[in-house]
Amino acid sequence: MKSNENRKSVIEISAYLRDAMPPGISETSVRSHIRRADLKKDSKGKYSLTEFLEIYQRAKASDNQYANRDPAKRRKTELECEILQEKLNQIRGEAITKSEHERILVESHSLVKKRLLNLHNEVAQRTSDVEAVKAVQSLVVDLFHHLEKDFSE
């Protein structure tokens, strides 16, 4: 992401967080966090979204340490921190897209299938024990079916 795209006004930061984790936070809260962290705006009056998300995530995590012991509220804050981390990863280019993830899964699945099928051939070449070859073939077929079932879920 270009650095200009990482620069946002208070209104844009508030809207970004509203989209990322409804209901988001108010512009007043955004300003308060900016003031406490002493974030500096650029010549166009915009702030670094990455820096803001980092300080906001730290504040959420810190607040959660002293928060009410209500497990539901605690879990909600933990999930919000995870969402913020995911947004930071996306901005930094450290997250992969869904299509990239799917491509990796399909490639891994194909590789495992190929190795399973090759296992039977390797055993057949190394031994003349027909029962052992049949047992390995049966095992490979079972593993192959489990792999197909797991992949389709």
C-alpha positions as CSV (number, residue, x, y, z in Angstrom):
1,M,0.0,0.0,0.0
2,K,1.3,3.4,-0.9
3,S,2.2,5.7,2.0
4,N,-0.4,8.3,0.8
5,E,-3.1,5.6,1.1
6,N,-2.0,5.0,4.7
7,R,-2.7,8.7,5.6
8,K,-6.2,9.4,6.9
9,S,-8.1,12.2,8.5
10,V,-9.9,11.7,11.8
11,I,-13.2,11.2,10.0
12,E,-11.6,8.7,7.6
13,I,-10.0,6.8,10.5
14,S,-13.3,6.6,12.3
15,A,-15.1,5.4,9.1
16,Y,-12.3,2.8,8.6
17,L,-12.8,1.4,12.1
18,R,-16.6,1.5,11.7
19,D,-16.2,-0.7,8.5
20,A,-13.5,-3.0,10.1
21,M,-15.3,-3.6,13.4
22,P,-18.8,-2.2,13.8
23,P,-19.8,0.0,15.5
24,G,-16.2,1.4,15.4
25,I,-15.2,4.4,17.5
26,S,-16.3,8.0,17.4
27,E,-14.3,10.8,15.9
28,T,-14.0,12.2,19.5
29,S,-12.4,8.9,20.6
30,V,-10.1,9.0,17.6
31,R,-9.0,12.5,18.5
32,S,-8.5,11.5,22.1
33,H,-6.2,8.6,21.2
34,I,-4.3,10.8,18.7
35,R,-3.8,13.4,21.5
36,R,-2.7,10.9,24.1
37,A,-0.2,9.2,21.7
38,D,1.0,12.6,20.4
39,L,0.6,11.5,16.8
40,K,1.6,14.2,14.3
41,K,-0.4,15.1,11.3
42,D,1.2,15.7,7.9
43,S,0.9,18.9,5.9
44,K,-2.5,17.9,4.6
45,G,-3.8,17.3,8.2
46,K,-3.8,13.5,7.9
47,Y,-2.4,10.9,10.3
48,S,-0.7,7.6,9.7
49,L,-3.4,4.9,9.8
50,T,-0.8,2.3,10.7
51,E,0.5,4.3,13.7
52,F,-3.1,5.0,14.8
53,L,-4.1,1.3,14.6
54,E,-1.0,0.3,16.6
55,I,-1.7,2.8,19.4
56,Y,-5.4,1.9,19.4
57,Q,-4.6,-1.8,19.6
58,R,-2.2,-1.2,22.5
59,A,-4.8,0.9,24.3
60,K,-7.5,-1.8,23.8
61,A,-5.1,-4.5,25.1
62,S,-4.1,-2.4,28.1
63,D,-7.7,-1.6,28.9
64,N,-8.6,-5.3,28.7
65,Q,-5.9,-6.2,31.3
66,Y,-7.8,-4.0,33.9
67,A,-11.3,-4.5,32.5
68,N,-14.2,-6.1,34.3
69,R,-13.6,-9.8,34.7
70,D,-16.7,-10.4,32.6
71,P,-15.5,-13.2,30.2
72,A,-17.8,-12.0,27.3
73,K,-16.4,-8.4,27.4
74,R,-12.9,-9.7,27.7
75,R,-13.3,-12.0,24.7
76,K,-14.9,-9.2,22.7
77,T,-11.9,-7.0,23.3
78,E,-9.5,-9.8,22.5
79,L,-11.3,-10.3,19.2
80,E,-11.2,-6.6,18.4
81,C,-7.4,-6.6,19.0
82,E,-7.2,-9.6,16.6
83,I,-9.2,-7.6,14.0
84,L,-6.9,-4.6,14.4
85,Q,-3.8,-6.9,14.0
86,E,-5.3,-8.3,10.8
87,K,-5.9,-4.8,9.5
88,L,-2.3,-3.8,10.3
89,N,-1.1,-7.0,8.5
90,Q,-3.1,-6.1,5.5
91,I,-1.8,-2.5,5.4
92,R,1.8,-3.7,5.8
93,G,1.3,-6.3,3.0
94,E,1.9,-9.2,5.5
95,A,-1.6,-10.8,5.0
96,I,-2.5,-13.0,2.1
97,T,-5.8,-12.7,0.2
98,K,-8.4,-15.4,0.3
99,S,-7.7,-16.4,-3.3
100,E,-4.0,-16.7,-2.5
101,H,-4.9,-18.9,0.6
102,E,-7.1,-21.1,-1.6
103,R,-4.3,-21.4,-4.2
104,I,-1.9,-22.5,-1.5
105,L,-4.4,-25.1,-0.2
106,V,-5.0,-26.5,-3.6
107,E,-1.3,-26.8,-4.4
108,S,-0.7,-28.5,-1.0
109,H,-3.6,-30.8,-1.6
110,S,-2.3,-31.8,-5.0
111,L,1.2,-32.4,-3.7
112,V,-0.1,-34.6,-0.9
113,K,-2.2,-36.6,-3.3
114,K,0.8,-37.1,-5.7
115,R,3.0,-38.3,-2.8
116,L,0.3,-40.7,-1.6
117,L,-0.1,-42.2,-5.0
118,N,3.7,-42.4,-5.4
119,L,4.0,-44.3,-2.1
120,H,2.2,-47.3,-3.4
121,N,4.6,-47.5,-6.4
122,E,7.6,-47.1,-4.2
123,V,6.6,-50.0,-2.0
124,A,5.8,-52.2,-5.0
125,Q,9.3,-51.6,-6.3
126,R,11.0,-52.3,-3.0
127,T,9.3,-55.6,-2.1
128,S,8.0,-58.7,-3.7
129,D,5.6,-59.2,-0.8
130,V,2.2,-59.0,-2.5
131,E,0.3,-58.7,0.8
132,A,2.4,-55.8,1.9
133,V,1.8,-54.0,-1.4
134,K,-1.9,-54.6,-1.1
135,A,-1.9,-53.4,2.5
136,V,-0.1,-50.2,1.5
137,Q,-2.4,-49.7,-1.4
138,S,-5.4,-50.1,0.9
139,L,-3.9,-47.6,3.3
140,V,-3.2,-45.1,0.5
141,V,-6.8,-45.4,-0.8
142,D,-8.1,-44.8,2.7
143,L,-5.8,-41.8,3.3
144,F,-6.8,-40.5,-0.1
145,H,-10.5,-40.7,0.7
146,H,-9.9,-39.0,4.1
147,L,-7.9,-36.3,2.4
148,E,-10.6,-35.6,-0.2
149,K,-13.3,-35.5,2.5
150,D,-11.3,-33.1,4.7
151,F,-10.5,-30.9,1.8
152,S,-14.1,-30.6,0.7
153,E,-15.3,-29.5,4.1
